[in-house]
Amino acid sequence: MKYLFGWIATTFSLSYKLPQIYRLVKTKDTNGLSNISLILQASSYGFYFIHGFIIEDPPIIALGSVSFLQSVIIICQYYYYKNSEQN
């Protein structure tokens, strides 16, 4: 029960990037995405992971690590499709 709300928040937080990843795969359109925002977001998730690890909070560790991975996927998609548009 101690981590119930943390796991609920983590579940919702991990699901909201999936539509963006899917949209990028389908459309290959990077217009409207800010690479600086994406990089700052990925950095913040890295720090969430470290924070969760230090305070031994499993929901924050899961949120930080999986969200960081999702952000890295979006950043890779951004640069891959942005370079494809320019060629």
N, C-alpha and C positions, 0 to 999 in steps of 0.2 A: 504494500500500500504506500510505502514511503516514496516510491518513484512513479506512481501511477500517472500523475499529471505530467511529469517529465516525459514519460513514454508516449502519452497521447500527443503532446506538443511535438515531440520528435517525429512521430508518424505523419502528422500533418505537414510539418516542415520539410520532410523528405519527399513528399509527394508533389509539392507545388512546382518543382523544377522539371519534372518529367514531361509535361506538355511542351515546354520550351525546347527540350532536347529533341522530342519527336518532331516538332514544327521545323526545327533547323534541318533535320534529316530529310524531311519531305520537301521543303521549299528551297533549301540551300540559300535562303535570303537572310543576310545579316543586317539589313537596314533597320535602324531603330535600336540596335544593341551598342552599348558603350563598352569598349574594351577596358577602359580605366575602371569603370564600375564593376565589371566582371572580375578584374584582378583584385580590387579592394575587397570584394565579397569573398573571394577564395581565401585571401589572407585572413579575413576575420574568422572564417570557419577553421582555419589552421589554429588560430589562437583559442577558439572555443574548445578544440580537441585538447590542446595543451592544458587549458584551465580545467577541463573535465578530468583529465588524467591526474592533475595535481590534487584536486579535491575528491578524487575517487567517486565520480558521479557517472554511472553507466549511460544514462540517457544523453548527457552532454557529450560524452565520448563518442557515442554512436552518431549523434547529430553532427558533431564537428567533422568526424572522419568521412561519413557518407556524403554530407553536403559539400565538403572540400572536393571529394572525387567528382561529384556532379558538376561543380563549378569548373573544375579542370576540363571535364568533357566539353562543356559549353565553350570554354576559352579555346580549346583545340578546334572545335567546330567553327568558331568565329574566324580564326586565322586561316583554316583550311578553305572554307567557303569564300572568305574575303579575297584570298589569293586566286581562287578559281574564277571569281567575277572579273578580276583584272586581266586575266589572260584571254 
